[in-house]
Amino acid sequence: MLAYPIVLENDDGTVLATSPDFPELTTFGEDREEAIARAAHALEEAIAARIHDRKDIPPPSSGEAYAVLPTLTAVKVRLYQAMCEQGVGKAELARRLGWHMPQVDRVLDVEHHSRLDQMDAALAAIGRRLRVSTASISDPAEVTPGDPPSRP
């Protein structure tokens, strides 16, 4: 799981959602739940833009409400962050995997439904592996302060 804090504020009958980690993220909802759900989608868009522009994706800070990324998006974020940490570009990843550039583009595209075996291979090419676990949560759209978000 990868969850980023969301700041929720009342705004003339709606709930405004922003993120301290992604200043470009601003959205709203009719209530708290809708604002968090929209923030999760806006977070994916912000991450897609940062990957496209080759900008940093920060680790999550702390907060009281969180937007939880879909699992596959979280894996793609971790892949991208590890590539940046190691100075591995897309061309080098393609070389290590024996893939064509469009294949590498797809494993980094948050809108593409990459297969887990592809994500495993990409992570292995940079010396990482995917670890899977499960946990019981009451609301999959929100992380409570007692259940903090994952850290890199």
N, C-alpha and C positions, 0 to 999 in steps of 0.2 A: 504494500500500500504506500502511496505517496500522497500526502495531503498538505495543502498550503493554507495558511491562515487567511480568513476573510473578515474584514471589518464591516459590520452591519450597522446602519444608521437609519432612523426614521426620516423620511423625506416627503412631506406633504401627502401622506396617505399611502406611500409605498415604502419599500425597504431598499435603500441604496447599499450596494455591495462593492467594496474595493479591496485591494490586496496590498499589504505593505511590501511584499516581495516582487510584485509586478505592478508598478505605478501606472502602466497603460491599461490595466484592468478596471473597468467601471461598468456595472450593470445594475439591474434592479429587479424586484419582484413585488407581487402584491402582498406577500407575507415572507416571513423568515425562511421557510422551506423552499419557496420558489426562488428567492434571491440566492440561496446557496446552490440550488440546482443550476440556475443560470450562470452563477460564478464558476461552477465546474466547467461548463461549456466554454465560457469566456477564457478560462485558464488554459484550456486546450488550444484555443486560437492564439493566445499570447505565446504559448510554448512553440507552436508551429511557426509563428513569425520569427521568433528568436532563433530557432534552428535554421530556418531559411536564410536569415541575415547573419548567421554564424556568431550570434551573441551569446553571452553567458546565461545559463539557467541556474539561478541560485538554489542552494539547499533551502528547505522550508524553515522559516523562523517559527516562533510560537505565537499562539493567540487563543481565543476562546471559541471561535467557530472556524471550521475548516471546510474547504472544497476538496473532495477526494477525487483524484484522477482515476480513470479506468485503468485496470491492470496493464493492458498492453501499452497504453500511453506512458505509464510509469516505467515500464521496461525500456521503452524507446528513449525516455529522458535519461535514465541511468546509462544507457549505451552512449548517448550523445555526451553526457557529462564526463564519462570515462575517456572517450575519444579526445575531448578537449584537454583533460588533465594530462594525458600522455602525448599530446601533440600529434595525434593520428588523424589525418584528414580522410575524406571520403575516398580519394584515389588510392591511398595506402591501404585502407580497409578492403577495397575492391581487390587490390593485388594480393593481400594476405588470404582472402577467401576464394580467389579465382573467379570472382563474379564480375559481371558487367556493371557499369555505373548506374543504370536504371534500377538494378536490384538493390544496390546500396541506398539509392534515393528512397526506395520504398520502405526499407527497414527503419529509416529515419522519419518517414512521413506519418504523422499522428493520425491522419485520415485513412491510411491504408491498413487493411486487416492482415498484417503479416502473420505468418505461422510461427508458433513457438520454436520449432526446430530451426527456423531461419534466425530468430532472435538468439537462440542458444549458440549457433555457429558464429554470429557476429560478435557476441560477447566473448566467446572463447578466443577469437582472433585477436582480441586485445587483452587477453589474460584474465578475463572475468567469467563468472558463471552465475546463472540464475538460481536463487534459492527460493523455494516455495513453502509457505506455511499457511495455516488457516487460523482464524480466531473468531470467536462469537462476538457480534456487535448488535446493538439494538436498532440502529438506524444506519444503513449503508451510505446515506447521503451526507452524514455528519459525523465528525469525530468529537467526542467529549473531552474535556480537559483531563479526565482520568485515563484516556486512551490516546496518548500523544501520537503525532504523525511520525512516520519513519524518517530516519535521518540517514544521510549517505554514509 
